[in-house]
Amino acid sequence: MIYLTEKKFSTQLENIIANSDDENLVIALNEKWGNGKTTFLKMWEAEIIKDGKFNVVYFDAFQNDFQSDPFIAIASHIYAKIDNENLKEKYLSATKKVASVLLKTSLKIGISALTLGTVKGSEFENIGDDISSAINDPLEKYIEEKITQLDKENNTLEHFRSTLSDIAAEKKLIFIIDELDRARPNYSLELLERIKHVFNTKNIYFILSTDKEQFIKVIQKTYGSIDASMYLNKFIHLWVSLPKDDNAGMKSYTLSKYVNYINKKILSRNIDLKPSLDVLSYLLRINNFSLRDAERCYSLLLLCNTSFDNGLKWEYQIGVAIAVFLKLKDESLLVKIKERTITKNHVMEALGVTELPEEDNYHILLALNTEYLTREGYAKALREDDQTIFRSGFGQQPLTISHAIDLIFNVQQ
């Protein structure tokens, strides 16, 4: 479910798409890294699937940039959305023909003489006649093919676009491309070219997610001192940003939905991490962590808890959740806890918890109380049956936070 302000924004995007007759409308979502682009897009994708008015594809450019040509990656994602077997076969045939043209072109252009001046003619002069001939012969053949087969290649592309349009005739397709600015520069720029020159057809609409400022730097680094903003505008028709809402409830609600989603996904894998997840979720919520920092917390939490074949005991899971949160908030706190140069009250302040026991912070208080008692104090607490400490079956003082700090430092080496 999308928060009200974001729901209004996603509805506006859908209305633009539903009422657009543009043959290749490309919309770019411009936000800084960590501002929630990915979270919004994934939530929007889920809403689109639920509503059923459009078909939707989510594509992570950063995760797919190991591929040499983005055409195959985009085409395969569209193929997976086709239900009609006849259309599926027609699309596959058209895709193979276009791929053969594109891949043949890229292989030929790989010849250094066609690399836009990066190899100067003078470099060939000292290579020798045999090597020059070996380069020039396929080069001349390539030029001849491009001249004589131009109409055939154009027809191949037109047939492909027509097939694409047929696929999305009954239900328009929204193709979301996320993490464009994080992908390999050549890949992200090639992806833009493919969208403009190959996938520009009716009924298919691209939503690109990027940090415009960073992407402009990528373009300038790749192409030199060009007007990168104007270059981008050749491919992108409309720039939009996530709605800015000063209401803290929006961020809190989005974080809460994200936390619930991640917890559910982790627990569905039959990993016994509920104690850790409960504590970390609580700390993330009360401190209103950013989605990026929350994601990092979860990654480190999983890394620590799965370092043991049989998992960690529940008390030590509490310690891991506390230490993971503090590391992302201020890593220096971990060293101070180990060296006891910070008081329990200061740690509680950093965690955002109070001395008053509540259902959500109770185990956090147990961990802190146990951590900061001296050996004598812990022994006395055991004798007096103190209910505000952790107990060990062997009577040893379980320093769960210190143990977790050591674990974090070890897994990161």
Secondary structure, DSSP 8 states (H G I E B T S, - for coil): ---HHHHHHHHHHHHHHHT---TT-EEEEE--TTSSHHHHHHHHHHHHHHH-SSEEEEEEHHHHTTSS-HHHHHHHHHHTT---HHHHHHHHHHHHHHHHHHHHHHHHHTSGGGSTTSS-THHHHTT-HHHHHHHHHHHHHHHHHHHHTHHHHHHHHHHHHHHHHHHTSSS-EEEEEE-GGGS-HHHHHHHHHHHHHTS--TTEEEEEEE-HHHHHHHHHHHH-SS-HHHHHHTT-SEEE-------HHHHHHHHHHHHHHHHHHHHTTT---HHHHHHHHHHHHHTT--HHHHHHHHHHHHHHHTTSTT---HHHHHHHHHHHHHHHH-THHHHHHHHT-S-HHHHHHHHT--SS--TTTHHHHHHHHHHHS-HHHHHHHHHTT-TTS---TTS----HHHHHHHHHHHHT-
